[in-house]
Amino acid sequence: MRHTRSSISRFIFLNASREVNGDVAPRRWIGFGSMMADRYGDHWSRDELILALYLYCQIPFAKTKANNPEVIRLSNVIGRTPASVARKLGNFGAFDPLLAKRGISGLAHTGRADKRIWDEFRDRWDALVEESARLLSTSSAPGADLEGGSSALPSEDERIITRPTGPSERRAAVTVRLFQSFFRRTVLASYDSACSVCGLDVRSLLIASHIKPWSIDESSRIEPENGLCLCAIHDRAFDRGLIAVSEGFRLIVSSTIVASKQPFVRTAITDFRDHPLRMPTRFAPRPDFLEWHRQNVFGRGIREPLITIPESVLTPPWPPA
């Protein structure tokens, strides 16, 4: 088929080899719009699989459907139908151990390339985020600029399949922002956007809490299994060592909280003592992270002063008369 200049502008060339039956096939153009139907049965490239895994992590498994605006957006970016993208997300579900424990197997017919991508990035989430950002930033597809075809588009700060913004920002700042967004969306999606202690489901009041702080272990900074979805109150209590999670995933409450006579404290925290944690559908918190928190944070009793007075004020620059 002969391509005119205008038709070429409707294509994106994914800079990767393609796999056919386990072998590497030549690179090729990926079409959009009316060309989508022509790609049925066409094998997925490595770049397409990376973007699919990136999306898979950040939306609840129950919402990996063809009518999800993010699925539609990714389908526009890579030139496939939303149904094809939804099936690929289901393939990744077949490799998810927590889904398997819940009796959810994902789609049965997965490919070797799907498994290789899963294994490659399973413990390299930062590499997944950086590579996905690179692919989206070089995409010329209208889908990357949020063409979705649905009136239920999420708000700007929750969009996943979009070009990274802020070209004037330092690269380091952009990377940190991408990491933070990925961590928050992945953790909230795993817990179906509800606090793992109390079940509060107002998204604007939820926090993706690090079990082991970024400052302590940078290698686990965006590891989804280093996260808990907590409401603002329980996030603060967890961060200050007033609550913890036991080996059996039950809530531990510090003696400081238990001793409080405030009705609100009893209702908001104490009454949840020894209650089972609301477990995520994916990326369960790792026991070693929870153990670190119990040993190093829980019950530490740090008290913050209400007012911090600079030392220069407390110590005069000259001796008193």
Contacts in CASP RR format, 6 or more apart in sequence:
PFRMAT RR
TARGET T0000
AUTHOR 0000-0000-0000
METHOD contacts of the structure
MODEL  1
MRHTRSSISRFIFLNASREVNGDVAPRRWIGFGSMMADRYGDHWSRDELI
LALYLYCQIPFAKTKANNPEVIRLSNVIGRTPASVARKLGNFGAFDPLLA
KRGISGLAHTGRADKRIWDEFRDRWDALVEESARLLSTSSAPGADLEGGS
SALPSEDERIITRPTGPSERRAAVTVRLFQSFFRRTVLASYDSACSVCGL
DVRSLLIASHIKPWSIDESSRIEPENGLCLCAIHDRAFDRGLIAVSEGFR
LIVSSTIVASKQPFVRTAITDFRDHPLRMPTRFAPRPDFLEWHRQNVFGR
GIREPLITIPESVLTPPWPPA
3 11 0 8 1.000
3 29 0 8 1.000
9 140 0 8 1.000
10 31 0 8 1.000
10 32 0 8 1.000
10 33 0 8 1.000
10 35 0 8 1.000
11 29 0 8 1.000
11 30 0 8 1.000
11 31 0 8 1.000
11 32 0 8 1.000
11 140 0 8 1.000
12 29 0 8 1.000
12 30 0 8 1.000
12 31 0 8 1.000
12 32 0 8 1.000
12 77 0 8 1.000
12 78 0 8 1.000
12 79 0 8 1.000
12 139 0 8 1.000
12 140 0 8 1.000
12 141 0 8 1.000
13 27 0 8 1.000
13 29 0 8 1.000
13 30 0 8 1.000
14 27 0 8 1.000
14 30 0 8 1.000
14 45 0 8 1.000
14 47 0 8 1.000
14 48 0 8 1.000
14 78 0 8 1.000
14 135 0 8 1.000
15 27 0 8 1.000
15 47 0 8 1.000
15 138 0 8 1.000
16 27 0 8 1.000
16 45 0 8 1.000
16 46 0 8 1.000
16 47 0 8 1.000
17 24 0 8 1.000
17 25 0 8 1.000
17 26 0 8 1.000
17 27 0 8 1.000
17 45 0 8 1.000
17 46 0 8 1.000
18 24 0 8 1.000
18 25 0 8 1.000
18 26 0 8 1.000
18 27 0 8 1.000
18 28 0 8 1.000
18 43 0 8 1.000
18 44 0 8 1.000
18 45 0 8 1.000
18 46 0 8 1.000
19 25 0 8 1.000
19 43 0 8 1.000
19 44 0 8 1.000
19 45 0 8 1.000
19 46 0 8 1.000
19 113 0 8 1.000
20 43 0 8 1.000
22 112 0 8 1.000
22 113 0 8 1.000
25 43 0 8 1.000
30 39 0 8 1.000
30 45 0 8 1.000
30 48 0 8 1.000
30 78 0 8 1.000
30 79 0 8 1.000
31 38 0 8 1.000
31 39 0 8 1.000
31 79 0 8 1.000
32 76 0 8 1.000
32 79 0 8 1.000
32 141 0 8 1.000
32 142 0 8 1.000
33 76 0 8 1.000
33 79 0 8 1.000
35 79 0 8 1.000
36 75 0 8 1.000
36 79 0 8 1.000
36 80 0 8 1.000
36 81 0 8 1.000
37 81 0 8 1.000
39 79 0 8 1.000
39 80 0 8 1.000
39 84 0 8 1.000
40 81 0 8 1.000
40 84 0 8 1.000
43 113 0 8 1.000
44 52 0 8 1.000
44 88 0 8 1.000
44 113 0 8 1.000
44 114 0 8 1.000
46 113 0 8 1.000
46 117 0 8 1.000
47 135 0 8 1.000
48 78 0 8 1.000
48 80 0 8 1.000
49 88 0 8 1.000
49 113 0 8 1.000
49 114 0 8 1.000
49 117 0 8 1.000
50 117 0 8 1.000
50 121 0 8 1.000
50 128 0 8 1.000
50 131 0 8 1.000
50 132 0 8 1.000
50 135 0 8 1.000
51 74 0 8 1.000
51 77 0 8 1.000
51 78 0 8 1.000
51 132 0 8 1.000
51 135 0 8 1.000
51 136 0 8 1.000
51 161 0 8 1.000
52 74 0 8 1.000
52 85 0 8 1.000
52 88 0 8 1.000
52 89 0 8 1.000
52 92 0 8 1.000
53 92 0 8 1.000
53 117 0 8 1.000
53 118 0 8 1.000
53 121 0 8 1.000
53 128 0 8 1.000
54 128 0 8 1.000
54 129 0 8 1.000
54 132 0 8 1.000
54 160 0 8 1.000
54 182 0 8 1.000
55 70 0 8 1.000
55 71 0 8 1.000
55 74 0 8 1.000
55 85 0 8 1.000
55 89 0 8 1.000
55 160 0 8 1.000
55 161 0 8 1.000
56 64 0 8 1.000
56 89 0 8 1.000
56 90 0 8 1.000
56 92 0 8 1.000
56 93 0 8 1.000
57 125 0 8 1.000
57 128 0 8 1.000
57 182 0 8 1.000
57 185 0 8 1.000
57 186 0 8 1.000
57 189 0 8 1.000
57 224 0 8 1.000
57 282 0 8 1.000
58 70 0 8 1.000
58 160 0 8 1.000
58 182 0 8 1.000
58 185 0 8 1.000
58 186 0 8 1.000
58 189 0 8 1.000
59 68 0 8 1.000
59 70 0 8 1.000
59 71 0 8 1.000
59 89 0 8 1.000
59 160 0 8 1.000
59 185 0 8 1.000
59 189 0 8 1.000
60 189 0 8 1.000
60 190 0 8 1.000
60 192 0 8 1.000
60 193 0 8 1.000
60 281 0 8 1.000
61 90 0 8 1.000
61 93 0 8 1.000
61 96 0 8 1.000
61 99 0 8 1.000
61 104 0 8 1.000
61 281 0 8 1.000
61 282 0 8 1.000
62 192 0 8 1.000
62 281 0 8 1.000
64 71 0 8 1.000
64 86 0 8 1.000
64 89 0 8 1.000
64 90 0 8 1.000
65 71 0 8 1.000
65 86 0 8 1.000
66 72 0 8 1.000
66 81 0 8 1.000
66 82 0 8 1.000
66 83 0 8 1.000
66 85 0 8 1.000
66 86 0 8 1.000
67 82 0 8 1.000
67 150 0 8 1.000
68 82 0 8 1.000
68 86 0 8 1.000
69 148 0 8 1.000
69 149 0 8 1.000
69 150 0 8 1.000
69 152 0 8 1.000
69 153 0 8 1.000
69 154 0 8 1.000
70 154 0 8 1.000
70 159 0 8 1.000
70 160 0 8 1.000
70 161 0 8 1.000
71 82 0 8 1.000
71 85 0 8 1.000
71 86 0 8 1.000
71 89 0 8 1.000
72 82 0 8 1.000
72 148 0 8 1.000
72 149 0 8 1.000
72 150 0 8 1.000
73 143 0 8 1.000
73 144 0 8 1.000
73 146 0 8 1.000
73 147 0 8 1.000
73 148 0 8 1.000
73 159 0 8 1.000
73 160 0 8 1.000
73 161 0 8 1.000
73 162 0 8 1.000
74 85 0 8 1.000
74 161 0 8 1.000
75 81 0 8 1.000
75 82 0 8 1.000
75 84 0 8 1.000
75 85 0 8 1.000
76 141 0 8 1.000
76 142 0 8 1.000
76 143 0 8 1.000
76 144 0 8 1.000
76 147 0 8 1.000
76 148 0 8 1.000
77 136 0 8 1.000
77 139 0 8 1.000
77 141 0 8 1.000
77 143 0 8 1.000
77 144 0 8 1.000
77 161 0 8 1.000
78 85 0 8 1.000
78 141 0 8 1.000
79 141 0 8 1.000
87 107 0 8 1.000
88 114 0 8 1.000
90 106 0 8 1.000
90 107 0 8 1.000
91 106 0 8 1.000
91 107 0 8 1.000
91 109 0 8 1.000
91 110 0 8 1.000
91 111 0 8 1.000
91 114 0 8 1.000
92 114 0 8 1.000
92 118 0 8 1.000
93 99 0 8 1.000
93 104 0 8 1.000
93 105 0 8 1.000
93 106 0 8 1.000
93 107 0 8 1.000
94 105 0 8 1.000
94 106 0 8 1.000
94 107 0 8 1.000
94 108 0 8 1.000
94 110 0 8 1.000
95 110 0 8 1.000
95 114 0 8 1.000
95 115 0 8 1.000
95 118 0 8 1.000
96 106 0 8 1.000
96 282 0 8 1.000
98 280 0 8 1.000
98 281 0 8 1.000
98 282 0 8 1.000
98 283 0 8 1.000
98 284 0 8 1.000
99 105 0 8 1.000
99 106 0 8 1.000
99 281 0 8 1.000
99 282 0 8 1.000
102 281 0 8 1.000
121 127 0 8 1.000
121 128 0 8 1.000
123 223 0 8 1.000
125 182 0 8 1.000
125 222 0 8 1.000
125 223 0 8 1.000
125 224 0 8 1.000
126 179 0 8 1.000
126 221 0 8 1.000
126 222 0 8 1.000
129 178 0 8 1.000
129 179 0 8 1.000
129 182 0 8 1.000
129 222 0 8 1.000
130 175 0 8 1.000
130 178 0 8 1.000
133 164 0 8 1.000
133 178 0 8 1.000
136 144 0 8 1.000
136 161 0 8 1.000
136 162 0 8 1.000
136 163 0 8 1.000
136 164 0 8 1.000
137 163 0 8 1.000
137 164 0 8 1.000
139 163 0 8 1.000
143 161 0 8 1.000
144 161 0 8 1.000
144 162 0 8 1.000
144 163 0 8 1.000
145 162 0 8 1.000
145 163 0 8 1.000
146 153 0 8 1.000
146 159 0 8 1.000
146 162 0 8 1.000
153 159 0 8 1.000
158 185 0 8 1.000
160 185 0 8 1.000
164 174 0 8 1.000
164 178 0 8 1.000
166 174 0 8 1.000
169 177 0 8 1.000
179 221 0 8 1.000
179 222 0 8 1.000
180 222 0 8 1.000
182 222 0 8 1.000
183 208 0 8 1.000
183 221 0 8 1.000
183 222 0 8 1.000
183 224 0 8 1.000
183 227 0 8 1.000
184 208 0 8 1.000
186 208 0 8 1.000
186 222 0 8 1.000
186 224 0 8 1.000
186 283 0 8 1.000
187 208 0 8 1.000
187 209 0 8 1.000
187 224 0 8 1.000
187 227 0 8 1.000
187 228 0 8 1.000
187 229 0 8 1.000
187 280 0 8 1.000
187 283 0 8 1.000
188 203 0 8 1.000
188 206 0 8 1.000
188 208 0 8 1.000
188 229 0 8 1.000
189 282 0 8 1.000
190 224 0 8 1.000
190 229 0 8 1.000
190 280 0 8 1.000
190 281 0 8 1.000
190 282 0 8 1.000
190 283 0 8 1.000
191 228 0 8 1.000
191 229 0 8 1.000
191 278 0 8 1.000
191 280 0 8 1.000
191 281 0 8 1.000
192 201 0 8 1.000
192 280 0 8 1.000
192 281 0 8 1.000
193 201 0 8 1.000
193 203 0 8 1.000
193 206 0 8 1.000
193 229 0 8 1.000
194 200 0 8 1.000
194 201 0 8 1.000
194 206 0 8 1.000
194 229 0 8 1.000
194 278 0 8 1.000
195 201 0 8 1.000
195 206 0 8 1.000
195 229 0 8 1.000
195 230 0 8 1.000
195 231 0 8 1.000
195 234 0 8 1.000
195 278 0 8 1.000
196 228 0 8 1.000
196 229 0 8 1.000
196 230 0 8 1.000
196 277 0 8 1.000
196 278 0 8 1.000
196 279 0 8 1.000
196 280 0 8 1.000
197 230 0 8 1.000
197 231 0 8 1.000
197 234 0 8 1.000
197 243 0 8 1.000
197 251 0 8 1.000
197 272 0 8 1.000
197 275 0 8 1.000
197 277 0 8 1.000
197 278 0 8 1.000
198 231 0 8 1.000
198 234 0 8 1.000
198 268 0 8 1.000
198 272 0 8 1.000
199 231 0 8 1.000
199 278 0 8 1.000
200 206 0 8 1.000
200 231 0 8 1.000
202 231 0 8 1.000
205 231 0 8 1.000
205 232 0 8 1.000
206 229 0 8 1.000
206 230 0 8 1.000
206 231 0 8 1.000
206 232 0 8 1.000
207 229 0 8 1.000
207 230 0 8 1.000
207 231 0 8 1.000
207 232 0 8 1.000
207 235 0 8 1.000
208 227 0 8 1.000
208 228 0 8 1.000
208 229 0 8 1.000
209 227 0 8 1.000
209 228 0 8 1.000
209 229 0 8 1.000
209 230 0 8 1.000
209 235 0 8 1.000
209 238 0 8 1.000
209 239 0 8 1.000
210 221 0 8 1.000
210 226 0 8 1.000
210 227 0 8 1.000
211 226 0 8 1.000
211 227 0 8 1.000
211 228 0 8 1.000
211 285 0 8 1.000
211 286 0 8 1.000
211 289 0 8 1.000
211 290 0 8 1.000
211 292 0 8 1.000
211 293 0 8 1.000
212 220 0 8 1.000
212 226 0 8 1.000
212 289 0 8 1.000
212 292 0 8 1.000
212 293 0 8 1.000
214 221 0 8 1.000
217 226 0 8 1.000
220 226 0 8 1.000
220 289 0 8 1.000
223 286 0 8 1.000
224 282 0 8 1.000
224 283 0 8 1.000
225 283 0 8 1.000
225 284 0 8 1.000
225 285 0 8 1.000
225 286 0 8 1.000
225 289 0 8 1.000
226 285 0 8 1.000
226 286 0 8 1.000
226 289 0 8 1.000
227 283 0 8 1.000
227 285 0 8 1.000
227 289 0 8 1.000
228 238 0 8 1.000
228 245 0 8 1.000
228 277 0 8 1.000
228 285 0 8 1.000
229 280 0 8 1.000
230 238 0 8 1.000
233 268 0 8 1.000
233 269 0 8 1.000
234 243 0 8 1.000
234 269 0 8 1.000
237 243 0 8 1.000
237 257 0 8 1.000
237 269 0 8 1.000
238 244 0 8 1.000
238 293 0 8 1.000
238 297 0 8 1.000
239 297 0 8 1.000
240 301 0 8 1.000
240 302 0 8 1.000
241 254 0 8 1.000
241 293 0 8 1.000
241 297 0 8 1.000
241 298 0 8 1.000
241 299 0 8 1.000
241 300 0 8 1.000
241 301 0 8 1.000
241 302 0 8 1.000
242 253 0 8 1.000
242 254 0 8 1.000
242 256 0 8 1.000
242 257 0 8 1.000
242 269 0 8 1.000
242 299 0 8 1.000
243 251 0 8 1.000
243 252 0 8 1.000
243 253 0 8 1.000
243 254 0 8 1.000
243 257 0 8 1.000
243 269 0 8 1.000
243 298 0 8 1.000
244 251 0 8 1.000
244 252 0 8 1.000
244 254 0 8 1.000
244 290 0 8 1.000
244 293 0 8 1.000
244 294 0 8 1.000
244 297 0 8 1.000
244 298 0 8 1.000
244 299 0 8 1.000
245 251 0 8 1.000
245 252 0 8 1.000
245 277 0 8 1.000
245 285 0 8 1.000
245 290 0 8 1.000
245 293 0 8 1.000
245 294 0 8 1.000
246 252 0 8 1.000
246 290 0 8 1.000
246 294 0 8 1.000
247 287 0 8 1.000
247 290 0 8 1.000
247 291 0 8 1.000
248 276 0 8 1.000
249 276 0 8 1.000
249 277 0 8 1.000
249 279 0 8 1.000
249 285 0 8 1.000
250 274 0 8 1.000
250 275 0 8 1.000
250 276 0 8 1.000
250 277 0 8 1.000
251 272 0 8 1.000
251 273 0 8 1.000
251 274 0 8 1.000
251 275 0 8 1.000
251 276 0 8 1.000
251 277 0 8 1.000
252 273 0 8 1.000
252 274 0 8 1.000
252 294 0 8 1.000
252 298 0 8 1.000
253 269 0 8 1.000
253 270 0 8 1.000
253 272 0 8 1.000
253 273 0 8 1.000
254 298 0 8 1.000
254 299 0 8 1.000
254 301 0 8 1.000
256 299 0 8 1.000
256 301 0 8 1.000
257 265 0 8 1.000
257 269 0 8 1.000
257 270 0 8 1.000
258 270 0 8 1.000
258 273 0 8 1.000
260 266 0 8 1.000
260 270 0 8 1.000
END
